Amino acid sequence: MTSFKLIIVLALVALTVSNFGWPPKKKKRKKNKTHIVEAQTGTNIGDIAPNIKLKNPSGKEMSLTDLRGQVVLIDFWASWCSPCRRENPNIVKAYIKYNKAKFKTAKGFEIFSVSLDKSVGPWKNAIVKDRLTWKFHVSDLLYWNSKAAALYHVNSIPMSFLIDENGKIIAKNLKGIGLHQALDKLVETL
């Protein structure tokens, strides 16, 4: 009779455990149907451009984020770089043409020049000689050890990033007519 009682007790235990859900089952999570997409900071097209905060030739600190609301060309260059100096007249033409233009969603166009120079003298001379009349010129004077160049993974110059009014990268490495074509797409047409 004791084995019969043992079987009954085990059956009752098994029945009780199954009713109380032992072992506990994992609860299914409800899927959230709303997806919050946060912009990623980086240097790929679609990323929010990392902020650059460096000093101008006079020692005044300038920040890329101060230009939010405008289309901005971030231009990595140096006074000693022959290809950069050959591209500068094209950038000057773009600045003259688009600085006062009306854009679809931006307040205007600005250039944020980041120099990979080693000293202030040649940098300032190149700004004057090449007629780079915009006011946003910055550098840490660390040559290829530039923190901004490292942040943007710049390993050759000239190199550029075009960002929209929200700071999102919309094009990279624009040169010649390509820069003008990219800006034409953003200008308000009448």
Buried (B, 14 or more C-beta within 10 A) or exposed (E): EEEEEEEEEEEEEEEEEEEEEEEEEEEEEEEEEEEEEEEEEBBEEEBBBBEBBBBBBEEEEBBBEBBBBBBBBBBBBBBBBEEBBEBBEBBBEBBEBBBEBEBEEBEBBBBBBBBBBBEBEBBBEBBEEBEBEBEBBBBBBBBEEBEBBEBBEBEEBBBBBBBBBEBBBBBBEBBEEBBBEBBEEBBEEE
